[in-house]
Amino acid sequence: ACLDLLRSHCVGRFAYVARAGVPDVVPVNYVLDGGDVLIRSGPGPKLQAAERGDRVAFEVDDVDLAGRCGWSVVVHGTATRLSATDEAHLIVDAAPWAVGPRSHVIRVHPRRITGRRLD
């Protein structure tokens, strides 16, 4: 059910540890490749976290403010930077809304996926 909810959206929040050990959370476009989350990125701290193979989190939610209900899915896993060869074999690709070059792909391989409904 959590993977179905993840597939229903294209914007989530990527949580990672940036420079100097400071946690950061940023909105990103994403797509699922099987159960893995793929994110396009330019150079910078997100990509550096993936190059280090850091443990990260990824979150997607949908909230109905008027109805006071919604859901949230959190993916805890390991981030890696895909090689050019691996990128060339991708069937799906995340199309970023942000301007600027996003020529690298970060893969978040889940170790744990949890979901919560707010009713």
N, C-alpha and C positions, 0 to 999 in steps of 0.2 A: 504494500500500500504506500509506503514511503517513497519508493522509486517512482510509482505512478504520480504522486504529488510533485516530485522533483521534475518529472517530464512535462508537467503541465505549465511550467514557468520558464523564463529565460533570463531572469535577473535574480541574483542572490548576493550574499555577503561572505567574503573571503576573510578569514581571521588567521593571522600569522604573526610571527615575531619579527619586527623590523630591526633596523640598526640599533645598537646599544641595548639590545634586549627589551625594547619597548613593544608591547603588543599593539597591533593595528587591525582595524576591520574596515574593508572597503567594498563598495558595491561593484559587482562585475556581471557581465553577461557570461552565460555558460551553456553547455550542452552535455547530455549524458552519452557516454560511450560504454554500452553495457551498464555496469554499475559504477563506473568511474566518472568523475566530474572533470570536464575539460574547460579551461579558461585561457583565452588569448591574453598575452601580456607583452608590453615593451620592456626594455631594460629597467631595472630598479629593484626595490626591496622585495616585491612579490616574487620576481624571478629569482632573486638571490636566495630566498627561502626555499624555493623549489630545487635550486642547484645544490643546496646543502642537504636536501632530503628531509627537511623539517617536518615535524608533526604539526598539522594545521586543522582548522575547522572550517566548515562551509555551512551556511544556513539559508533557508528559503522559507518564507511565510506568506500567508494570505490572511488578511484581517478585514472583517466587516464591522466597521466602527458602529454603525447604526444598530446592527443586530447583536453586537457584543459577542461575536463568535469568530472562529478562524482556525488556522492550523499552523504548525511550525515543524520543519524537518531539519535536523542537524546531522551533518556528516563529519565524523572524526576520522582522520586518516593521515597518510603520508603524501607530501607533495613531491613531484619530480618534474624536471624539465624534459620534454620529449626531444629526441634527436631529430634531425632533418629527415632521416630515413623513416622513423616512426610517424612523423607528421605526414609524409607523402602517402602513407598507407591508410590514413584516417578516412572513414566514410562520412563522418559528421564533423562539423566545425562550428565553433562559437563565433558569431559575428558581433564584435564589440560595437557598442554605441559611442564610446569615447573616441574623440579624434586623436590622431597621431598614430605612429607606427605600432602595431601589435603583432610582430612577426614571430613570436615564440608561443609555444603551447605548454601550459602547466597542467599536469594530470594529478588529480587528488584521488588516490586509491583508498577506499574506505576500509577502516578497521572496525568501525561501529557506525550504525545509522539508527537514529532514534526519532520518533515523531510524537507530536502532542496535538490533540484537538482541543479547542476552546469552545465549549457549547454553552 
